[in-house]
Amino acid sequence: MKKTGILILCFSFLNICIMADDNIISQPLRIEADISLFEMDMDISFLNLDNRHPLILVNTSDLLPYFIVHFGDFTFTIAFRNNIVRAIFFGEPRVLIPDNLFKTPEGVFLGMSYHDLLKLFPNIELTERSGFAYEARLPSGWKIGFTTGNGATDYFPNPGDIITMIFKN
């Protein structure tokens, strides 16, 4: 029977605790930390990450390594390249977390309908990113995405379609 070691590093100066199973590199690294510690274009070399992490699609043509940050009851996915944060997604990849209360500063949340989004932003423009999502940027810098059909952009969102992604990239 092979022992599985747990690596625990605590960065008290940043209040981050990293826990990773050292034998399972196909699973994303999970970190308990304040999400405000991570920003777009931030250098995260202090985490000593390598490229053995699973990949996530961050736009129509880029797959990047990522890790998970838990903050309170919320889960964020941080994608990076060369130790620089390139994308931040709310929610674990491909998982819609029901009843989660995370909201952007504008009050937009995962699972909000296109109809309700239009009540907040009647003139919002959705841009098709073929095979990825119909997306729009909110004033706060967060982006939202609608995936429709099996190909993610099979049709323009209907009023009843819901936001399936909240992210920054």
C-alpha positions in Angstrom: 0.0 0.0 0.0 1.4 3.3 -1.1 1.3 6.2 1.4 -0.2 9.4 0.2 1.4 12.4 1.6 -0.3 15.7 2.3 1.7 18.8 1.6 0.6 21.7 3.8 2.2 25.1 3.3 1.0 28.1 5.2 1.9 31.6 4.0 1.0 33.5 7.1 2.0 36.8 5.5 -0.8 36.3 3.0 -3.2 34.2 5.1 -3.2 31.4 2.6 -3.2 27.7 3.4 -2.4 25.4 0.5 -3.3 21.7 0.7 -2.5 19.3 -2.1 -2.2 15.5 -2.5 1.3 15.1 -3.8 0.4 12.0 -5.8 -2.6 13.3 -7.7 -1.5 15.9 -10.2 -4.6 15.3 -12.4 -6.7 17.0 -9.6 -6.6 20.8 -9.3 -4.8 22.3 -6.4 -7.3 23.6 -3.8 -6.5 26.7 -1.7 -8.4 28.2 1.2 -7.8 32.0 0.8 -9.4 35.4 0.5 -10.2 35.8 -3.2 -9.3 39.5 -3.1 -5.7 38.3 -2.8 -5.8 37.2 -6.5 -6.2 39.7 -9.3 -5.8 39.7 -13.1 -2.2 39.8 -14.2 -0.9 39.1 -10.7 2.4 37.3 -10.3 1.7 34.1 -8.3 5.2 32.7 -8.4 5.1 32.6 -4.6 2.8 29.6 -4.9 5.6 27.6 -6.7 3.1 26.1 -9.3 4.2 24.0 -12.2 2.5 23.1 -15.5 1.3 19.7 -14.2 -2.1 21.1 -13.3 -5.3 20.2 -15.2 -6.3 22.6 -18.0 -9.3 24.8 -18.4 -10.6 26.5 -21.6 -10.5 30.3 -20.9 -11.5 31.5 -24.3 -12.1 30.0 -27.7 -8.5 29.0 -28.2 -6.6 28.9 -24.9 -6.3 26.1 -22.5 -4.5 27.1 -19.3 -3.5 25.3 -16.1 -5.7 26.2 -13.1 -6.2 25.9 -9.4 -9.2 26.3 -7.1 -9.6 28.9 -4.4 -12.3 28.5 -1.7 -13.4 31.7 0.0 -16.2 31.3 2.5 -18.9 29.4 0.8 -17.7 30.3 -2.7 -15.4 28.6 -5.1 -13.3 30.4 -7.7 -11.1 28.9 -10.5 -7.8 30.7 -11.2 -6.2 30.1 -14.6 -2.5 31.1 -15.1 0.3 31.1 -17.6 4.0 31.5 -16.6 2.9 32.3 -13.0 0.7 35.2 -14.1 -3.1 35.1 -13.4 -4.9 35.1 -16.8 -8.5 34.3 -15.9 -10.7 34.1 -12.8 -14.0 32.1 -12.9 -16.6 31.9 -10.3 -17.6 28.3 -9.7 -15.7 25.1 -10.4 -15.2 24.3 -14.1 -18.4 22.9 -15.7 -20.2 22.7 -12.4 -23.3 24.9 -11.7 -23.5 25.3 -8.0 -27.2 25.7 -7.0 -28.3 28.3 -4.4 -24.9 30.0 -4.3 -25.2 33.6 -3.3 -22.1 35.1 -4.9 -23.1 38.2 -6.8 -21.0 40.6 -8.9 -21.1 44.2 -7.6 -24.0 44.8 -10.1 -26.0 42.0 -8.5 -25.5 39.5 -11.3 -25.3 35.9 -10.3 -24.7 32.4 -11.7 -28.1 31.0 -12.8 -29.7 34.5 -13.4 -31.9 34.4 -16.5 -31.2 36.5 -19.6 -34.6 38.1 -19.1 -33.5 39.3 -15.6 -30.1 40.4 -16.8 -31.9 42.6 -19.4 -33.9 44.2 -16.6 -30.6 45.4 -15.0 -28.8 46.2 -18.3 -31.4 46.8 -21.1 -28.7 47.6 -23.7 -26.2 44.9 -22.8 -24.5 43.4 -25.9 -23.6 39.7 -26.0 -20.7 38.7 -28.2 -20.5 35.2 -29.6 -17.2 33.4 -28.9 -17.9 30.4 -31.1 -17.7 27.2 -29.3 -17.2 28.9 -25.9 -20.1 31.2 -24.9 -22.1 34.3 -25.6 -20.4 36.8 -23.3 -20.7 40.3 -22.1 -18.5 42.5 -19.8 -20.1 44.1 -16.8 -19.1 47.5 -15.5 -17.2 45.9 -12.6 -14.9 44.0 -15.0 -16.6 40.7 -14.4 -17.8 38.9 -17.6 -20.8 36.7 -17.8 -21.4 33.9 -20.3 -24.3 32.0 -21.7 -23.8 28.5 -23.1 -26.5 27.4 -25.5 -27.0 24.0 -27.0 -24.4 21.2 -27.2 -21.9 23.4 -29.0 -22.1 26.2 -26.4 -23.1 28.8 -29.0 -25.7 26.9 -31.0 -28.3 29.8 -30.7 -28.5 33.3 -29.3 -29.7 33.1 -25.6 -33.5 33.1 -25.1 -35.1 35.1 -22.2 -35.2 31.9 -20.1 -31.6 30.9 -20.7 -29.4 31.3 -17.6 -25.9 32.7 -17.0 -23.6 29.6 -16.8 -20.3 31.5 -16.3 -19.0 34.4 -14.4 -15.3 35.2 -15.0 -12.5 37.6 -15.7 -9.9 37.1 -18.4 
